[in-house]
Amino acid sequence: MKNKKLIGFHITTKCKLSKIVLIANRLKIKVFSLFVTNINQINTFLDKKEIINFRNNCKKYGYSPKQILVHSNYLINLGHPTINGINRSRYLFFNELYRCKQLGLKLINFHLGNHLYKISTTSCLIRIAESINLALNKFSDIILIMENSAGQGSSVGFNFKHLSNIISMIDDKNRVGICLDTCHAFAAGYDLSSNYYEVFDKFNNIIGLKYLKAIHLNDSKNKFNSRIDRHASLGKGMIGAKMFKWIMLNNDLNNIPLIIETKSKNWTNEINWLESLIS
């Protein structure tokens, strides 16, 4: 089987959304990730002209919705323990999905949330599943992609069983998936520095590789099982180089977005290094 790796970056910039497409094209990347709003603002309305420009640039430079991974707002907590909190987060999430619809985007990557030590982990996971079902019923043409967490504070989703439990409660399982962040997994106690093949086997056994819709390729500044989310340049952190080479050579991980979330000054070197691993 031909090795078809789709490598790109999360492009964080204050420029207009349509300009992000130009940056992706200039970098000659096959996939990219972006925020569709200011991640720390409650409500942002997209300019109609900018929506048109974004869509036109995607068409002009050949970026389909399958090649663009939206990263949702950080203020959203779909497992919030209070009624007001969960209603507010769902409102923000639905607004986020509406903006994605306006832009013609379909793959939405999001953090699950926190129980804030006020409800049990199980109750939090149930609320998240309910939130996802509501969103899928409201928006027909999206795929919601859950990102595993590092396990900081009261966040859920750091354990593969959390993710599997949520999926088991989803009505339309064809429209959900997982974005596996390698830094988060390492910080949460999955040893990707040496036992990476076992970690992916565990993922397959507990969740299923068919649900793996994207990978965030990040090394870790902090040690194994630290529960701290701090990204390092690829091969320069506590995970090291071996896992990244294994991912690049693994044909089971073809044709899904592999998104680097490190500092932009390293992008060219990192993508050249990754591509050299399969040349």
VMD Tcl script that draws the C-alpha trace (Angstrom):
set ca {
  {0.00 0.00 0.00}
  {1.35 3.42 -0.94}
  {2.17 5.63 2.04}
  {-0.24 8.57 1.87}
  {0.44 10.89 4.76}
  {-1.51 14.14 4.97}
  {0.75 16.44 7.00}
  {-0.07 20.03 7.91}
  {-0.13 22.64 10.64}
  {-2.50 24.39 12.95}
  {-2.23 27.89 11.55}
  {-2.72 30.41 14.35}
  {-2.75 33.97 13.14}
  {-4.64 37.22 13.59}
  {-5.13 37.59 9.84}
  {-8.44 36.97 8.08}
  {-9.64 33.42 7.57}
  {-9.29 33.68 3.81}
  {-5.60 34.57 4.26}
  {-5.05 31.35 6.23}
  {-5.85 29.43 3.06}
  {-3.17 31.46 1.26}
  {-0.66 30.60 4.00}
  {-1.49 26.89 3.70}
  {-1.03 27.04 -0.05}
  {2.28 28.91 0.27}
  {3.53 26.25 2.69}
  {2.40 23.56 0.21}
  {0.69 21.54 2.91}
  {-2.05 19.01 2.18}
  {-4.15 19.68 5.28}
  {-4.43 22.40 7.90}
  {-6.24 23.32 11.09}
  {-7.57 26.70 12.18}
  {-9.81 28.56 14.60}
  {-12.85 30.10 12.92}
  {-13.20 32.73 15.67}
  {-11.24 34.34 18.46}
  {-10.89 31.39 20.84}
  {-11.41 33.52 23.94}
  {-14.48 35.46 22.85}
  {-18.06 34.40 23.50}
  {-19.68 35.49 20.24}
  {-18.11 36.35 16.91}
  {-20.05 37.00 13.73}
  {-18.39 36.28 10.42}
  {-18.34 38.96 7.75}
  {-20.30 37.86 4.66}
  {-17.56 39.02 2.30}
  {-14.96 37.10 4.29}
  {-17.09 33.93 4.10}
  {-17.19 34.25 0.31}
  {-13.44 34.94 0.12}
  {-12.64 31.93 2.30}
  {-14.79 29.60 0.21}
  {-13.36 30.97 -3.03}
  {-9.78 30.56 -1.84}
  {-10.43 26.98 -0.74}
  {-11.82 26.21 -4.18}
  {-9.02 28.06 -5.99}
  {-6.22 26.26 -4.13}
  {-7.90 22.86 -3.96}
  {-8.70 22.53 -0.26}
  {-11.81 20.41 0.29}
  {-13.65 20.17 3.64}
  {-11.87 16.83 4.22}
  {-8.54 18.67 4.33}
  {-9.48 21.32 6.90}
  {-9.83 20.59 10.60}
  {-11.56 23.26 12.67}
  {-10.43 23.63 16.29}
  {-13.30 24.86 18.44}
  {-13.43 27.61 21.04}
  {-11.66 26.99 24.37}
  {-14.54 28.46 26.38}
  {-16.81 25.50 25.61}
  {-17.35 22.83 28.29}
  {-19.83 20.24 27.01}
  {-19.75 18.41 30.33}
  {-20.32 21.43 32.55}
  {-21.86 20.43 35.91}
  {-24.40 23.27 36.22}
  {-27.55 23.89 34.19}
  {-26.56 27.45 33.31}
  {-23.05 26.34 32.45}
  {-24.08 23.48 30.19}
  {-26.71 25.58 28.43}
  {-24.20 28.36 27.80}
  {-21.56 25.92 26.48}
  {-24.05 24.25 24.16}
  {-25.13 27.66 22.88}
  {-21.51 28.57 22.16}
  {-20.88 25.20 20.53}
  {-23.92 25.50 18.26}
  {-22.78 28.99 17.23}
  {-19.37 27.55 16.43}
  {-20.92 24.85 14.29}
  {-23.07 27.41 12.49}
  {-19.94 29.39 11.58}
  {-18.38 26.18 10.26}
  {-21.47 25.60 8.14}
  {-21.21 29.15 6.76}
  {-17.62 28.44 5.72}
  {-18.47 25.06 4.22}
  {-16.40 23.16 6.80}
  {-17.34 19.77 8.24}
  {-14.60 18.44 10.52}
  {-14.78 20.01 13.98}
  {-12.19 19.10 16.60}
  {-13.12 19.99 20.20}
  {-12.01 19.52 23.79}
  {-14.52 17.56 25.84}
  {-14.64 19.57 29.05}
  {-14.39 19.35 32.84}
  {-16.56 18.18 35.71}
  {-15.07 20.92 37.94}
  {-15.20 18.48 40.89}
  {-18.96 19.06 41.19}
  {-20.27 15.92 39.48}
  {-18.82 12.47 38.86}
  {-16.73 11.61 35.82}
  {-19.54 9.32 34.64}
  {-22.12 12.10 34.89}
  {-19.79 14.42 33.01}
  {-19.33 11.90 30.19}
  {-23.11 11.47 29.94}
  {-23.54 15.25 29.61}
  {-20.91 15.36 26.88}
  {-22.64 12.57 24.95}
  {-25.98 14.37 25.31}
  {-24.36 17.57 24.02}
  {-22.92 15.75 21.00}
  {-26.26 14.12 20.18}
  {-28.00 17.49 20.33}
  {-25.39 19.00 18.01}
  {-25.60 16.14 15.51}
  {-29.38 16.44 15.42}
  {-29.17 20.18 14.86}
  {-26.44 20.13 12.18}
  {-26.76 17.39 9.60}
  {-23.51 17.74 7.66}
  {-20.73 17.73 10.27}
  {-18.37 15.25 11.91}
  {-17.56 15.94 15.55}
  {-14.05 14.91 16.50}
  {-13.23 14.59 20.19}
  {-9.69 15.38 21.33}
  {-8.12 13.40 24.15}
  {-6.94 15.53 27.05}
  {-3.74 15.49 29.11}
  {-5.79 14.99 32.28}
  {-5.08 18.38 33.81}
  {-7.34 19.40 36.69}
  {-10.84 17.96 36.37}
  {-10.73 17.46 32.60}
  {-12.10 14.22 31.21}
  {-11.13 12.37 28.04}
  {-7.57 11.54 29.07}
  {-8.47 7.86 29.36}
  {-9.32 5.89 26.20}
  {-12.24 4.34 28.12}
  {-13.76 7.81 28.60}
  {-13.77 8.27 24.82}
  {-15.16 4.80 24.21}
  {-17.94 5.36 26.76}
  {-18.97 8.59 25.06}
  {-19.05 6.94 21.63}
  {-21.24 4.15 23.03}
  {-23.87 6.78 23.91}
  {-23.86 8.53 20.52}
  {-26.89 7.93 18.32}
  {-25.15 8.40 14.97}
  {-21.71 6.87 15.43}
  {-20.79 7.48 11.80}
  {-20.48 11.20 12.54}
  {-18.10 11.14 15.49}
  {-14.42 10.42 15.82}
  {-11.23 11.00 17.79}
  {-8.29 13.33 17.28}
  {-5.41 11.73 19.16}
  {-3.01 14.34 20.51}
  {0.33 12.61 21.09}
  {1.50 15.09 23.74}
  {-1.78 14.76 25.64}
  {-1.69 10.95 25.51}
  {1.91 10.86 26.78}
  {1.08 13.29 29.59}
  {-1.97 11.20 30.50}
  {0.04 8.00 30.99}
  {0.26 6.38 27.55}
  {3.96 5.79 26.93}
  {4.52 6.90 23.37}
  {8.27 7.26 23.88}
  {8.85 3.50 23.73}
  {5.58 1.53 23.70}
  {3.86 3.52 20.94}
  {2.73 0.40 19.05}
  {1.12 -0.94 22.24}
  {-0.64 2.40 22.81}
  {-2.15 2.31 19.33}
  {-3.13 -1.34 19.83}
  {-4.85 -0.32 23.06}
  {-6.60 2.53 21.22}
  {-7.81 0.04 18.60}
  {-8.99 -2.48 21.18}
  {-10.82 0.04 23.38}
  {-12.09 2.56 20.81}
  {-11.34 1.24 17.32}
  {-9.04 2.69 14.67}
  {-12.06 3.42 12.47}
  {-12.82 6.30 14.86}
  {-9.35 7.84 14.51}
  {-10.09 10.82 12.27}
  {-6.98 12.94 12.94}
  {-3.74 13.09 14.93}
  {-2.14 16.10 16.56}
  {1.59 15.50 16.17}
  {3.24 17.08 19.23}
  {6.20 16.17 21.36}
  {6.02 16.87 25.12}
  {8.05 19.30 27.22}
  {7.00 17.48 30.37}
  {7.72 13.96 31.53}
  {5.58 10.87 31.11}
  {2.30 10.84 33.06}
  {2.79 14.47 34.16}
  {-0.83 15.46 33.36}
  {0.62 18.71 31.95}
  {-0.06 19.83 28.38}
  {3.07 21.55 27.05}
  {4.01 20.96 23.42}
  {7.61 20.55 22.27}
  {9.10 20.46 18.77}
  {8.91 17.05 17.14}
  {11.65 14.70 18.32}
  {12.99 17.34 20.72}
  {10.88 16.53 23.78}
  {10.29 13.69 26.20}
  {8.57 11.50 23.57}
  {11.52 11.57 21.18}
  {11.81 10.68 17.51}
  {10.93 6.99 17.33}
  {7.14 7.32 17.60}
  {6.96 9.96 14.87}
  {8.93 7.74 12.48}
  {6.63 4.81 13.32}
  {3.55 6.93 12.60}
  {4.97 8.07 9.27}
  {5.67 4.46 8.21}
  {2.34 3.05 9.45}
  {-0.08 2.63 6.55}
  {-3.01 2.26 8.96}
  {-2.58 5.98 9.62}
  {-2.81 7.09 5.99}
  {-5.30 9.60 4.63}
  {-6.16 11.35 7.90}
  {-5.03 14.87 8.89}
  {-1.72 14.82 10.77}
  {-1.60 18.28 12.32}
  {1.53 19.77 13.90}
  {0.78 22.21 16.75}
  {4.21 23.63 17.49}
  {5.77 27.08 16.96}
  {5.51 28.38 13.41}
  {9.25 29.08 13.17}
  {9.83 25.30 13.25}
  {7.21 24.31 10.68}
  {9.42 23.99 7.63}
  {12.07 21.97 9.44}
  {9.49 19.72 11.08}
  {7.57 18.87 7.93}
  {10.81 18.27 6.03}
  {11.95 15.96 8.80}
  {8.67 14.01 8.82}
  {8.71 13.61 5.05}
  {12.33 12.44 5.17}
  {11.23 9.55 7.36}
  {9.20 8.04 4.51}
  {11.48 8.94 1.60}
}
mol new
graphics top color blue
foreach p $ca { graphics top sphere $p radius 0.5 }
foreach p [lrange $ca 0 end-1] q [lrange $ca 1 end] { graphics top cylinder $p $q radius 0.2 }
display resetview
